[in-house]
């Protein structure tokens, strides 16, 4: 994969946010929001012509920024929807996210 400068800028900003979070006692950000094995395998392209019983060859991985943008948009939207989210009981949230 050829990562553009935006990827490295994201990592730099994440490093600064982690440093500030540690200094002020805030939770750390996680850089692996969407960089999971399932996400990468969903974006992988494999060869369609291979012998029976043989593994298909990896042709490449599609690079896109839509998922990262959507995740961060939803995080920002959760701040705006604070009053709506306060109506959800905390035990229900713990049951969902544990």
Gaussian input, Z-matrix of N, CA and C with variables (Angstrom, degrees):
# hf/3-21g

backbone

0 1
 N
 C     1     B1
 C     2     B2     1     A1
 N     3     B3     2     A2     1     D1
 C     4     B4     3     A3     2     D2
 C     5     B5     4     A4     3     D3
 N     6     B6     5     A5     4     D4
 C     7     B7     6     A6     5     D5
 C     8     B8     7     A7     6     D6
 N     9     B9     8     A8     7     D7
 C    10    B10     9     A9     8     D8
 C    11    B11    10    A10     9     D9
 N    12    B12    11    A11    10    D10
 C    13    B13    12    A12    11    D11
 C    14    B14    13    A13    12    D12
 N    15    B15    14    A14    13    D13
 C    16    B16    15    A15    14    D14
 C    17    B17    16    A16    15    D15
 N    18    B18    17    A17    16    D16
 C    19    B19    18    A18    17    D17
 C    20    B20    19    A19    18    D18
 N    21    B21    20    A20    19    D19
 C    22    B22    21    A21    20    D20
 C    23    B23    22    A22    21    D21
 N    24    B24    23    A23    22    D22
 C    25    B25    24    A24    23    D23
 C    26    B26    25    A25    24    D24
 N    27    B27    26    A26    25    D25
 C    28    B28    27    A27    26    D26
 C    29    B29    28    A28    27    D27
 N    30    B30    29    A29    28    D28
 C    31    B31    30    A30    29    D29
 C    32    B32    31    A31    30    D30
 N    33    B33    32    A32    31    D31
 C    34    B34    33    A33    32    D32
 C    35    B35    34    A34    33    D33
 N    36    B36    35    A35    34    D34
 C    37    B37    36    A36    35    D35
 C    38    B38    37    A37    36    D36
 N    39    B39    38    A38    37    D37
 C    40    B40    39    A39    38    D38
 C    41    B41    40    A40    39    D39
 N    42    B42    41    A41    40    D40
 C    43    B43    42    A42    41    D41
 C    44    B44    43    A43    42    D42
 N    45    B45    44    A44    43    D43
 C    46    B46    45    A45    44    D44
 C    47    B47    46    A46    45    D45
 N    48    B48    47    A47    46    D46
 C    49    B49    48    A48    47    D47
 C    50    B50    49    A49    48    D48
 N    51    B51    50    A50    49    D49
 C    52    B52    51    A51    50    D50
 C    53    B53    52    A52    51    D51
 N    54    B54    53    A53    52    D52
 C    55    B55    54    A54    53    D53
 C    56    B56    55    A55    54    D54
 N    57    B57    56    A56    55    D55
 C    58    B58    57    A57    56    D56
 C    59    B59    58    A58    57    D57
 N    60    B60    59    A59    58    D58
 C    61    B61    60    A60    59    D59
 C    62    B62    61    A61    60    D60
 N    63    B63    62    A62    61    D61
 C    64    B64    63    A63    62    D62
 C    65    B65    64    A64    63    D63
 N    66    B66    65    A65    64    D64
 C    67    B67    66    A66    65    D65
 C    68    B68    67    A67    66    D66
 N    69    B69    68    A68    67    D67
 C    70    B70    69    A69    68    D68
 C    71    B71    70    A70    69    D69
 N    72    B72    71    A71    70    D70
 C    73    B73    72    A72    71    D71
 C    74    B74    73    A73    72    D72
 N    75    B75    74    A74    73    D73
 C    76    B76    75    A75    74    D74
 C    77    B77    76    A76    75    D75
 N    78    B78    77    A77    76    D76
 C    79    B79    78    A78    77    D77
 C    80    B80    79    A79    78    D78
 N    81    B81    80    A80    79    D79
 C    82    B82    81    A81    80    D80
 C    83    B83    82    A82    81    D81
 N    84    B84    83    A83    82    D82
 C    85    B85    84    A84    83    D83
 C    86    B86    85    A85    84    D84
 N    87    B87    86    A86    85    D85
 C    88    B88    87    A87    86    D86
 C    89    B89    88    A88    87    D87
 N    90    B90    89    A89    88    D88
 C    91    B91    90    A90    89    D89
 C    92    B92    91    A91    90    D90
 N    93    B93    92    A92    91    D91
 C    94    B94    93    A93    92    D92
 C    95    B95    94    A94    93    D93
 N    96    B96    95    A95    94    D94
 C    97    B97    96    A96    95    D95
 C    98    B98    97    A97    96    D96
 N    99    B99    98    A98    97    D97
 C   100   B100    99    A99    98    D98
 C   101   B101   100   A100    99    D99
 N   102   B102   101   A101   100   D100
 C   103   B103   102   A102   101   D101
 C   104   B104   103   A103   102   D102
 N   105   B105   104   A104   103   D103
 C   106   B106   105   A105   104   D104
 C   107   B107   106   A106   105   D105
 N   108   B108   107   A107   106   D106
 C   109   B109   108   A108   107   D107
 C   110   B110   109   A109   108   D108
 N   111   B111   110   A110   109   D109
 C   112   B112   111   A111   110   D110
 C   113   B113   112   A112   111   D111
 N   114   B114   113   A113   112   D112
 C   115   B115   114   A114   113   D113
 C   116   B116   115   A115   114   D114
 N   117   B117   116   A116   115   D115
 C   118   B118   117   A117   116   D116
 C   119   B119   118   A118   117   D117
 N   120   B120   119   A119   118   D118
 C   121   B121   120   A120   119   D119
 C   122   B122   121   A121   120   D120
 N   123   B123   122   A122   121   D121
 C   124   B124   123   A123   122   D122
 C   125   B125   124   A124   123   D123
 N   126   B126   125   A125   124   D124
 C   127   B127   126   A126   125   D125
 C   128   B128   127   A127   126   D126
 N   129   B129   128   A128   127   D127
 C   130   B130   129   A129   128   D128
 C   131   B131   130   A130   129   D129
 N   132   B132   131   A131   130   D130
 C   133   B133   132   A132   131   D131
 C   134   B134   133   A133   132   D132
 N   135   B135   134   A134   133   D133
 C   136   B136   135   A135   134   D134
 C   137   B137   136   A136   135   D135
 N   138   B138   137   A137   136   D136
 C   139   B139   138   A138   137   D137
 C   140   B140   139   A139   138   D138
 N   141   B141   140   A140   139   D139
 C   142   B142   141   A141   140   D140
 C   143   B143   142   A142   141   D141
 N   144   B144   143   A143   142   D142
 C   145   B145   144   A144   143   D143
 C   146   B146   145   A145   144   D144
 N   147   B147   146   A146   145   D145
 C   148   B148   147   A147   146   D146
 C   149   B149   148   A148   147   D147
 N   150   B150   149   A149   148   D148
 C   151   B151   150   A150   149   D149
 C   152   B152   151   A151   150   D150
 N   153   B153   152   A152   151   D151
 C   154   B154   153   A153   152   D152
 C   155   B155   154   A154   153   D153
 N   156   B156   155   A155   154   D154
 C   157   B157   156   A156   155   D155
 C   158   B158   157   A157   156   D156
 N   159   B159   158   A158   157   D157
 C   160   B160   159   A159   158   D158
 C   161   B161   160   A160   159   D159
 N   162   B162   161   A161   160   D160
 C   163   B163   162   A162   161   D161
 C   164   B164   163   A163   162   D162
 N   165   B165   164   A164   163   D163
 C   166   B166   165   A165   164   D164
 C   167   B167   166   A166   165   D165
 N   168   B168   167   A167   166   D166
 C   169   B169   168   A168   167   D167
 C   170   B170   169   A169   168   D168
 N   171   B171   170   A170   169   D169
 C   172   B172   171   A171   170   D170
 C   173   B173   172   A172   171   D171
 N   174   B174   173   A173   172   D172
 C   175   B175   174   A174   173   D173
 C   176   B176   175   A175   174   D174
 N   177   B177   176   A176   175   D175
 C   178   B178   177   A177   176   D176
 C   179   B179   178   A178   177   D177
 N   180   B180   179   A179   178   D178
 C   181   B181   180   A180   179   D179
 C   182   B182   181   A181   180   D180
 N   183   B183   182   A182   181   D181
 C   184   B184   183   A183   182   D182
 C   185   B185   184   A184   183   D183
 N   186   B186   185   A185   184   D184
 C   187   B187   186   A186   185   D185
 C   188   B188   187   A187   186   D186
 N   189   B189   188   A188   187   D187
 C   190   B190   189   A189   188   D188
 C   191   B191   190   A190   189   D189
 N   192   B192   191   A191   190   D190
 C   193   B193   192   A192   191   D191
 C   194   B194   193   A193   192   D192
 N   195   B195   194   A194   193   D193
 C   196   B196   195   A195   194   D194
 C   197   B197   196   A196   195   D195
 N   198   B198   197   A197   196   D196
 C   199   B199   198   A198   197   D197
 C   200   B200   199   A199   198   D198
 N   201   B201   200   A200   199   D199
 C   202   B202   201   A201   200   D200
 C   203   B203   202   A202   201   D201
 N   204   B204   203   A203   202   D202
 C   205   B205   204   A204   203   D203
 C   206   B206   205   A205   204   D204
 N   207   B207   206   A206   205   D205
 C   208   B208   207   A207   206   D206
 C   209   B209   208   A208   207   D207
 N   210   B210   209   A209   208   D208
 C   211   B211   210   A210   209   D209
 C   212   B212   211   A211   210   D210
 N   213   B213   212   A212   211   D211
 C   214   B214   213   A213   212   D212
 C   215   B215   214   A214   213   D213
 N   216   B216   215   A215   214   D214
 C   217   B217   216   A216   215   D215
 C   218   B218   217   A217   216   D216
 N   219   B219   218   A218   217   D217
 C   220   B220   219   A219   218   D218
 C   221   B221   220   A220   219   D219
 N   222   B222   221   A221   220   D220
 C   223   B223   222   A222   221   D221
 C   224   B224   223   A223   222   D222
 N   225   B225   224   A224   223   D223
 C   226   B226   225   A225   224   D224
 C   227   B227   226   A226   225   D225
 N   228   B228   227   A227   226   D226
 C   229   B229   228   A228   227   D227
 C   230   B230   229   A229   228   D228
 N   231   B231   230   A230   229   D229
 C   232   B232   231   A231   230   D230
 C   233   B233   232   A232   231   D231
 N   234   B234   233   A233   232   D232
 C   235   B235   234   A234   233   D233
 C   236   B236   235   A235   234   D234
 N   237   B237   236   A236   235   D235
 C   238   B238   237   A237   236   D236
 C   239   B239   238   A238   237   D237
 N   240   B240   239   A239   238   D238
 C   241   B241   240   A240   239   D239
 C   242   B242   241   A241   240   D240
 N   243   B243   242   A242   241   D241
 C   244   B244   243   A243   242   D242
 C   245   B245   244   A244   243   D243
 N   246   B246   245   A245   244   D244
 C   247   B247   246   A246   245   D245
 C   248   B248   247   A247   246   D246
 N   249   B249   248   A248   247   D247
 C   250   B250   249   A249   248   D248
 C   251   B251   250   A250   249   D249
 N   252   B252   251   A251   250   D250
 C   253   B253   252   A252   251   D251
 C   254   B254   253   A253   252   D252
 N   255   B255   254   A254   253   D253
 C   256   B256   255   A255   254   D254
 C   257   B257   256   A256   255   D255
 N   258   B258   257   A257   256   D256
 C   259   B259   258   A258   257   D257
 C   260   B260   259   A259   258   D258
 N   261   B261   260   A260   259   D259
 C   262   B262   261   A261   260   D260
 C   263   B263   262   A262   261   D261
 N   264   B264   263   A263   262   D262
 C   265   B265   264   A264   263   D263
 C   266   B266   265   A265   264   D264
 N   267   B267   266   A266   265   D265
 C   268   B268   267   A267   266   D266
 C   269   B269   268   A268   267   D267
 N   270   B270   269   A269   268   D268
 C   271   B271   270   A270   269   D269
 C   272   B272   271   A271   270   D270
 N   273   B273   272   A272   271   D271
 C   274   B274   273   A273   272   D272
 C   275   B275   274   A274   273   D273
 N   276   B276   275   A275   274   D274
 C   277   B277   276   A276   275   D275
 C   278   B278   277   A277   276   D276
 N   279   B279   278   A278   277   D277
 C   280   B280   279   A279   278   D278
 C   281   B281   280   A280   279   D279
 N   282   B282   281   A281   280   D280
 C   283   B283   282   A282   281   D281
 C   284   B284   283   A283   282   D282
 N   285   B285   284   A284   283   D283
 C   286   B286   285   A285   284   D284
 C   287   B287   286   A286   285   D285
 N   288   B288   287   A287   286   D286
 C   289   B289   288   A288   287   D287
 C   290   B290   289   A289   288   D288
 N   291   B291   290   A290   289   D289
 C   292   B292   291   A291   290   D290
 C   293   B293   292   A292   291   D291

   B1=1.4480
   B2=1.5170
   B3=1.2831
   B4=1.4580
   B5=1.5167
   B6=1.2925
   B7=1.4540
   B8=1.5192
   B9=1.2941
   B10=1.4522
   B11=1.5146
   B12=1.3131
   B13=1.4636
   B14=1.5258
   B15=1.3355
   B16=1.4609
   B17=1.5169
   B18=1.3322
   B19=1.4659
   B20=1.5231
   B21=1.3278
   B22=1.4560
   B23=1.5299
   B24=1.3247
   B25=1.4622
   B26=1.5297
   B27=1.3376
   B28=1.4671
   B29=1.5287
   B30=1.3260
   B31=1.4622
   B32=1.5278
   B33=1.3294
   B34=1.4617
   B35=1.5312
   B36=1.3267
   B37=1.4645
   B38=1.5204
   B39=1.3217
   B40=1.4573
   B41=1.5264
   B42=1.3271
   B43=1.4638
   B44=1.5178
   B45=1.3413
   B46=1.4650
   B47=1.5271
   B48=1.3351
   B49=1.4611
   B50=1.5256
   B51=1.3206
   B52=1.4609
   B53=1.5236
   B54=1.3269
   B55=1.4644
   B56=1.5280
   B57=1.3322
   B58=1.4662
   B59=1.5282
   B60=1.3259
   B61=1.4601
   B62=1.5158
   B63=1.3338
   B64=1.4590
   B65=1.5151
   B66=1.3305
   B67=1.4655
   B68=1.5253
   B69=1.3261
   B70=1.4611
   B71=1.5252
   B72=1.3183
   B73=1.4585
   B74=1.5147
   B75=1.3187
   B76=1.4622
   B77=1.5252
   B78=1.3265
   B79=1.4708
   B80=1.5223
   B81=1.3200
   B82=1.4606
   B83=1.5154
   B84=1.3151
   B85=1.4620
   B86=1.5252
   B87=1.3036
   B88=1.4601
   B89=1.5258
   B90=1.3160
   B91=1.4631
   B92=1.5154
   B93=1.3146
   B94=1.4621
   B95=1.5210
   B96=1.3412
   B97=1.4591
   B98=1.5125
   B99=1.3130
   B100=1.4613
   B101=1.5122
   B102=1.3046
   B103=1.4625
   B104=1.5207
   B105=1.2933
   B106=1.4509
   B107=1.5158
   B108=1.3010
   B109=1.4585
   B110=1.5246
   B111=1.3277
   B112=1.4627
   B113=1.5260
   B114=1.3217
   B115=1.4610
   B116=1.5251
   B117=1.3213
   B118=1.4650
   B119=1.5205
   B120=1.3303
   B121=1.4630
   B122=1.5289
   B123=1.3321
   B124=1.4609
   B125=1.5242
   B126=1.3167
   B127=1.4600
   B128=1.5266
   B129=1.3285
   B130=1.4613
   B131=1.5231
   B132=1.3248
   B133=1.4605
   B134=1.5231
   B135=1.3302
   B136=1.4576
   B137=1.5230
   B138=1.3273
   B139=1.4642
   B140=1.5252
   B141=1.3156
   B142=1.4685
   B143=1.5190
   B144=1.3055
   B145=1.4658
   B146=1.5234
   B147=1.3139
   B148=1.4551
   B149=1.5263
   B150=1.3089
   B151=1.4624
   B152=1.5257
   B153=1.3370
   B154=1.4644
   B155=1.5313
   B156=1.3150
   B157=1.4561
   B158=1.5169
   B159=1.3112
   B160=1.4621
   B161=1.5253
   B162=1.3187
   B163=1.4633
   B164=1.5269
   B165=1.3251
   B166=1.4691
   B167=1.5251
   B168=1.3284
   B169=1.4600
   B170=1.5246
   B171=1.3077
   B172=1.4566
   B173=1.5207
   B174=1.3297
   B175=1.4590
   B176=1.5213
   B177=1.3099
   B178=1.4571
   B179=1.5185
   B180=1.3062
   B181=1.4575
   B182=1.5223
   B183=1.3194
   B184=1.4637
   B185=1.5235
   B186=1.3061
   B187=1.4589
   B188=1.5213
   B189=1.3115
   B190=1.4525
   B191=1.5154
   B192=1.3034
   B193=1.4647
   B194=1.5207
   B195=1.3173
   B196=1.4607
   B197=1.5249
   B198=1.3243
   B199=1.4579
   B200=1.5205
   B201=1.3325
   B202=1.4647
   B203=1.5212
   B204=1.3300
   B205=1.4603
   B206=1.5277
   B207=1.3369
   B208=1.4652
   B209=1.5268
   B210=1.3295
   B211=1.4681
   B212=1.5238
   B213=1.3247
   B214=1.4571
   B215=1.5270
   B216=1.3165
   B217=1.4601
   B218=1.5284
   B219=1.3310
   B220=1.4626
   B221=1.5291
   B222=1.3326
   B223=1.4690
   B224=1.5233
   B225=1.3289
   B226=1.4606
   B227=1.5157
   B228=1.3283
   B229=1.4603
   B230=1.5248
   B231=1.3321
   B232=1.4655
   B233=1.5256
   B234=1.3285
   B235=1.4662
   B236=1.5252
   B237=1.3216
   B238=1.4642
   B239=1.5278
   B240=1.3243
   B241=1.4662
   B242=1.5260
   B243=1.3245
   B244=1.4606
   B245=1.5193
   B246=1.3401
   B247=1.4691
   B248=1.5285
   B249=1.3133
   B250=1.4654
   B251=1.5274
   B252=1.3316
   B253=1.4633
   B254=1.5268
   B255=1.3388
   B256=1.4612
   B257=1.5203
   B258=1.3226
   B259=1.4601
   B260=1.5277
   B261=1.3307
   B262=1.4672
   B263=1.5230
   B264=1.3358
   B265=1.4695
   B266=1.5315
   B267=1.3191
   B268=1.4629
   B269=1.5334
   B270=1.3619
   B271=1.4711
   B272=1.5309
   B273=1.3270
   B274=1.4684
   B275=1.5241
   B276=1.3300
   B277=1.4605
   B278=1.5257
   B279=1.3245
   B280=1.4607
   B281=1.5240
   B282=1.3159
   B283=1.4594
   B284=1.5126
   B285=1.3190
   B286=1.4608
   B287=1.5183
   B288=1.3295
   B289=1.4566
   B290=1.5203
   B291=1.3101
   B292=1.4672
   B293=1.4943
   A1=109.91
   A2=115.25
   A3=120.16
   A4=107.49
   A5=115.57
   A6=119.97
   A7=108.90
   A8=115.70
   A9=120.18
   A10=111.05
   A11=115.89
   A12=119.97
   A13=111.29
   A14=117.79
   A15=120.53
   A16=112.46
   A17=117.05
   A18=121.07
   A19=110.13
   A20=116.48
   A21=120.47
   A22=110.86
   A23=116.53
   A24=120.07
   A25=110.11
   A26=117.22
   A27=120.90
   A28=110.72
   A29=116.69
   A30=120.38
   A31=111.28
   A32=117.48
   A33=121.29
   A34=110.64
   A35=116.90
   A36=120.67
   A37=110.39
   A38=117.07
   A39=120.68
   A40=111.21
   A41=116.81
   A42=120.33
   A43=111.99
   A44=116.76
   A45=120.00
   A46=111.46
   A47=117.66
   A48=120.43
   A49=111.48
   A50=116.99
   A51=120.40
   A52=110.43
   A53=117.16
   A54=121.25
   A55=110.69
   A56=116.95
   A57=120.09
   A58=111.45
   A59=116.79
   A60=119.97
   A61=111.88
   A62=116.74
   A63=120.44
   A64=112.39
   A65=116.96
   A66=120.26
   A67=112.38
   A68=116.64
   A69=120.61
   A70=113.70
   A71=118.07
   A72=121.10
   A73=113.68
   A74=117.36
   A75=121.81
   A76=109.54
   A77=118.05
   A78=119.02
   A79=111.11
   A80=115.64
   A81=120.96
   A82=109.97
   A83=115.36
   A84=121.22
   A85=108.15
   A86=116.22
   A87=120.94
   A88=108.85
   A89=117.16
   A90=120.93
   A91=112.35
   A92=117.97
   A93=121.05
   A94=111.79
   A95=117.02
   A96=119.51
   A97=111.67
   A98=117.16
   A99=119.83
   A100=112.61
   A101=118.01
   A102=120.08
   A103=110.00
   A104=116.75
   A105=120.90
   A106=109.93
   A107=115.41
   A108=120.59
   A109=110.55
   A110=117.28
   A111=120.36
   A112=111.09
   A113=117.11
   A114=120.49
   A115=110.59
   A116=116.77
   A117=119.96
   A118=110.56
   A119=117.59
   A120=118.81
   A121=111.48
   A122=117.64
   A123=119.83
   A124=111.34
   A125=117.38
   A126=121.35
   A127=112.59
   A128=117.77
   A129=121.41
   A130=110.86
   A131=115.30
   A132=121.72
   A133=108.22
   A134=116.02
   A135=121.49
   A136=109.56
   A137=115.85
   A138=120.10
   A139=109.34
   A140=114.97
   A141=119.65
   A142=111.74
   A143=116.72
   A144=120.01
   A145=108.84
   A146=115.38
   A147=121.29
   A148=108.17
   A149=115.82
   A150=120.86
   A151=109.65
   A152=117.31
   A153=119.69
   A154=110.78
   A155=116.13
   A156=121.84
   A157=113.46
   A158=117.60
   A159=121.48
   A160=109.12
   A161=115.90
   A162=119.73
   A163=109.98
   A164=117.48
   A165=118.39
   A166=110.46
   A167=115.98
   A168=120.41
   A169=110.43
   A170=115.27
   A171=121.21
   A172=108.92
   A173=116.00
   A174=120.66
   A175=111.64
   A176=116.85
   A177=120.23
   A178=110.65
   A179=115.21
   A180=122.09
   A181=107.58
   A182=116.39
   A183=120.52
   A184=108.76
   A185=115.70
   A186=119.83
   A187=108.31
   A188=116.08
   A189=120.62
   A190=108.70
   A191=116.48
   A192=121.92
   A193=111.91
   A194=117.46
   A195=120.91
   A196=110.78
   A197=117.38
   A198=120.45
   A199=111.19
   A200=117.05
   A201=119.90
   A202=110.98
   A203=116.57
   A204=120.48
   A205=110.77
   A206=116.99
   A207=120.73
   A208=111.50
   A209=117.57
   A210=120.70
   A211=110.25
   A212=117.33
   A213=119.87
   A214=111.83
   A215=117.52
   A216=120.48
   A217=110.61
   A218=117.09
   A219=120.32
   A220=111.92
   A221=117.43
   A222=119.69
   A223=109.90
   A224=117.12
   A225=120.53
   A226=112.29
   A227=116.53
   A228=120.83
   A229=111.18
   A230=117.30
   A231=119.81
   A232=111.39
   A233=117.48
   A234=120.24
   A235=109.72
   A236=116.51
   A237=120.36
   A238=111.69
   A239=117.30
   A240=121.29
   A241=112.16
   A242=117.56
   A243=121.81
   A244=113.96
   A245=119.46
   A246=119.39
   A247=113.21
   A248=117.24
   A249=120.04
   A250=110.23
   A251=116.43
   A252=120.12
   A253=112.08
   A254=117.74
   A255=120.17
   A256=111.60
   A257=117.63
   A258=120.87
   A259=111.95
   A260=117.48
   A261=121.27
   A262=108.33
   A263=118.81
   A264=120.54
   A265=111.37
   A266=116.06
   A267=121.49
   A268=111.87
   A269=120.25
   A270=118.40
   A271=112.96
   A272=116.71
   A273=118.99
   A274=110.38
   A275=117.03
   A276=120.02
   A277=111.08
   A278=117.35
   A279=119.68
   A280=110.76
   A281=117.18
   A282=120.19
   A283=112.11
   A284=116.24
   A285=120.20
   A286=110.94
   A287=117.47
   A288=120.79
   A289=114.40
   A290=119.68
   A291=120.08
   A292=111.72
   D1=142.14
   D2=174.87
   D3=-107.32
   D4=111.26
   D5=-178.50
   D6=-91.32
   D7=134.70
   D8=177.81
   D9=-78.47
   D10=-179.37
   D11=-178.50
   D12=-68.45
   D13=-21.47
   D14=178.82
   D15=-62.66
   D16=-35.82
   D17=178.84
   D18=-63.51
   D19=-45.03
   D20=-178.35
   D21=-69.53
   D22=-34.76
   D23=176.38
   D24=-65.50
   D25=-39.76
   D26=176.22
   D27=-59.08
   D28=-43.81
   D29=-179.32
   D30=-66.47
   D31=-37.45
   D32=178.39
   D33=-65.25
   D34=-46.23
   D35=178.81
   D36=-63.29
   D37=-40.56
   D38=178.03
   D39=-62.39
   D40=-37.93
   D41=176.67
   D42=-62.49
   D43=-43.41
   D44=177.89
   D45=-65.66
   D46=-40.03
   D47=178.77
   D48=-65.60
   D49=-36.44
   D50=177.17
   D51=-66.57
   D52=-41.08
   D53=177.37
   D54=-62.59
   D55=-47.76
   D56=179.42
   D57=-64.80
   D58=-39.54
   D59=177.78
   D60=-61.92
   D61=-39.72
   D62=178.10
   D63=-67.58
   D64=-37.08
   D65=-179.60
   D66=-69.75
   D67=-36.27
   D68=-176.52
   D69=-100.23
   D70=5.82
   D71=177.93
   D72=74.53
   D73=23.62
   D74=178.92
   D75=-91.50
   D76=159.65
   D77=178.46
   D78=-67.38
   D79=148.10
   D80=-179.86
   D81=-78.34
   D82=149.34
   D83=174.70
   D84=-81.61
   D85=153.43
   D86=179.16
   D87=-111.08
   D88=125.97
   D89=-178.23
   D90=-78.10
   D91=-10.42
   D92=-174.89
   D93=-100.65
   D94=39.25
   D95=-177.80
   D96=-58.49
   D97=-50.94
   D98=-178.09
   D99=-121.99
   D100=6.33
   D101=-179.05
   D102=-89.99
   D103=58.12
   D104=179.99
   D105=-98.76
   D106=166.80
   D107=179.67
   D108=-62.82
   D109=-40.03
   D110=-179.76
   D111=-65.19
   D112=-38.36
   D113=-179.44
   D114=-67.82
   D115=-43.53
   D116=179.93
   D117=-66.99
   D118=-39.93
   D119=179.81
   D120=-68.94
   D121=-28.59
   D122=176.99
   D123=-69.65
   D124=-27.58
   D125=-179.84
   D126=-94.55
   D127=1.35
   D128=-177.66
   D129=-82.08
   D130=144.56
   D131=175.65
   D132=-111.01
   D133=127.67
   D134=179.94
   D135=-115.42
   D136=156.51
   D137=178.05
   D138=-68.70
   D139=145.12
   D140=-179.59
   D141=-97.15
   D142=-15.51
   D143=-179.29
   D144=-107.92
   D145=105.92
   D146=176.51
   D147=-150.15
   D148=158.42
   D149=-178.59
   D150=-70.06
   D151=150.51
   D152=177.68
   D153=-59.32
   D154=134.59
   D155=-179.24
   D156=86.77
   D157=-10.19
   D158=179.39
   D159=-94.80
   D160=143.26
   D161=178.97
   D162=-71.29
   D163=138.84
   D164=174.73
   D165=-67.62
   D166=147.65
   D167=-179.04
   D168=-85.83
   D169=142.54
   D170=177.62
   D171=-75.93
   D172=120.65
   D173=179.54
   D174=-89.36
   D175=-31.44
   D176=-179.64
   D177=166.23
   D178=176.32
   D179=178.48
   D180=-123.49
   D181=128.18
   D182=178.80
   D183=-71.98
   D184=128.97
   D185=176.92
   D186=-96.77
   D187=133.75
   D188=178.04
   D189=-153.29
   D190=157.78
   D191=-178.33
   D192=-116.11
   D193=7.17
   D194=-177.28
   D195=-65.43
   D196=-42.66
   D197=-177.77
   D198=-63.97
   D199=-45.96
   D200=178.48
   D201=-60.36
   D202=-43.29
   D203=179.73
   D204=-62.63
   D205=-43.67
   D206=-178.96
   D207=-65.02
   D208=-41.23
   D209=179.56
   D210=-62.68
   D211=-46.44
   D212=-178.63
   D213=-70.89
   D214=-31.28
   D215=175.01
   D216=-64.59
   D217=-42.60
   D218=178.65
   D219=-67.78
   D220=-34.81
   D221=175.72
   D222=-63.89
   D223=-44.91
   D224=177.17
   D225=-64.16
   D226=-36.61
   D227=178.66
   D228=-66.53
   D229=-31.97
   D230=179.15
   D231=-65.42
   D232=-28.62
   D233=176.33
   D234=-68.90
   D235=-41.80
   D236=179.83
   D237=-69.24
   D238=-28.27
   D239=-178.65
   D240=-95.45
   D241=27.72
   D242=-179.80
   D243=-54.05
   D244=-47.82
   D245=179.68
   D246=-61.57
   D247=-35.67
   D248=178.79
   D249=-69.71
   D250=-41.07
   D251=-179.32
   D252=-69.69
   D253=-26.05
   D254=177.97
   D255=-69.25
   D256=-20.01
   D257=178.80
   D258=-74.92
   D259=-16.65
   D260=179.13
   D261=-81.72
   D262=128.12
   D263=179.97
   D264=-62.45
   D265=140.71
   D266=-178.35
   D267=-60.01
   D268=-41.49
   D269=177.73
   D270=-59.82
   D271=-32.00
   D272=177.13
   D273=-67.29
   D274=-39.49
   D275=177.54
   D276=-65.96
   D277=-40.58
   D278=178.27
   D279=-65.25
   D280=-35.76
   D281=178.05
   D282=-68.67
   D283=-32.54
   D284=-179.28
   D285=-76.28
   D286=-42.99
   D287=-169.82
   D288=-97.66
   D289=4.08
   D290=177.03
   D291=-94.52

